[in-house]
């Protein structure tokens, strides 16, 4: 989930420079710049009207910028036909954006068809994605209206992934779902084998979602970037009162999700036991797993050393850690 | 039950004609529909993409829709003549609005999220249109085509007015001849066609996915097939094209008589009398069935051919008056008879021309005529009693009753009340027998055939002799209804075959027999 060192040395996958979009006198996006590295999960976070969706749509030229420049893999996106650009970038929207007159299989096959894939290759890919997203094979011939909201969203994800694009743009993909389904599908996405290597730019207004998925978060307001950085940086080192107040309602939960077990690894005792997770999980995850028990056993992601995580020490160490950050 | 049986009998008897008309009807409907789809669909797409044009295009199509169908057909004649072309053009204009509007509504109604997804996946604008917008708009577009089809099946009946055929020939022929079976023989198939096509299209509309795509491919093919049903009546003979009213076509004293007694075989089309005078004037037709005193005879410089074998019954006009009233006021008869024998065919045509074409008021025309014939006297303003004069709804009758009013006021102490616009013959006559009016001008032929409904034998015996007809109706009206026919006014407003005067002169045609000889010679 985090960026490998080597990747950081490469040119950024996406490079956005001084990007602006004006609608008449209104500045929807006001000269923003950011970079997204290969494999990075980059979140555009903010309230509605902050310019995050406009920014996303400029990346695949659904909206043309008023000023500024966007490069993907060091190539200006204006260098090719917008349709060609879009076919090379995955796009996942809300579930209601499926083509209602196409079957599930036809929906998933849209981009491969546009790219002129052979029928066999397309069919095989559709089958593979249905499996990966836990959709029964017979759903291939269903129409979207016959599916539940969650199933529709799985198809939507499959459609975005179909041609195996290196970059995926996501526009509030889980926005229309109920909280339970939302968490569920989000987990499925994150656990997909294809997910790790994808460069993802996702728009959301949901702080939990941003913290769970994002390697880096870009918080926007009124067309400007208020702060960009890791979840911990935004949470514990807010650049402005706006950033602080933005997270205030969600602070504790966000903090519990942001701080990983490895961050407070030093405070636990080595003790063998049945391992149920690794040290890159968050404190929130550990508490969920713990339930009524007093302790769980966790393995270090790097060296496999097992430690016992007790409930009482977990919360104490968390408080100590956050205190040092602020 | 009887009625129904005879309807089936009629339809069985006329099945060839019925079949031909139904095919023409289907053909007319679908040719115009195909053109309307071919033009309306792209236009609808265009205005869905460029919304600024939507107002103008939808406005234009909307205005077309509001033009009464018969008027639209009328407008088409100077441009496209008569026959299939103007009918198809008019039907096309009617079908246009529902198709354009539903295409526009269908495409603009596509969920923006879906459209954006299509764009975002990398579809070109043409691919978005073809793969997403059109398929999703298709049920709405089909609903528009359905509406247009049903409208066209209905309006296509009017094609019979301008010689384009179709089931309207039976419908309007039946109305003119007061033949219910004939009306139903046209109307029932027309209604069935509308229901059938509506049903078939509703089935297609409810298809989805692949089946719909299949249907979309088949539909134009089917449309072409149905369009081909409209075979312009083949193998015409001769150089003369005749346009007859549906009524004339079906009457023994009309085209049937022409065939029987003159042995005439001429290329005919069915047309409404509202447009036929103009059509012959504009050389779209060569021969029409008109009325001998119609003002348009003069307006369009037409010649009325002499009926040398007397197949058209005489329609001499005369005032008919309740005998009771004449007994009470004997001076009335003298006043009304002042007009007897005064107005010949050509004079009446002239007077009608002034009313219908120069739009002069009937009372002015009446006064001018009386004055120039030395008959006009200033009203005496007598109040002895009031004579109620009725008239049918047409110009000639208005002129006549104005003359009668002036004569009665000038020559007697009686006053006059006019009740104009009593519709047709039946209404006038019923008003008279119910003593709601005292007199109105009637025609001998109408008296014989419509009011007395004389049997065929009597009609055949009398019909060649105008005096015999007059005497027969006079006697019978008096004995049966107590109504007196006064002396005829002079003119005979009968059926007549008419040609352009110039063409008739060039061909040396004066009588119907001359025409027949010419047609036979030039086969």
Interface residues (C-beta under 8 A of the other chain):
Chain A: X60 X62 X83 X84 X85 X86 X87 X88 X91 X93 X94 X96 X97 X98 X99 X100 X101 X102 X103 X110 X111 X114 X143 X159 X169
Chain B: X111 X113 X114 X116 X117 X118 X119 X120 X121 X122 X123 X124 X127 X131 X132 X135 X136 X208 X209 X212
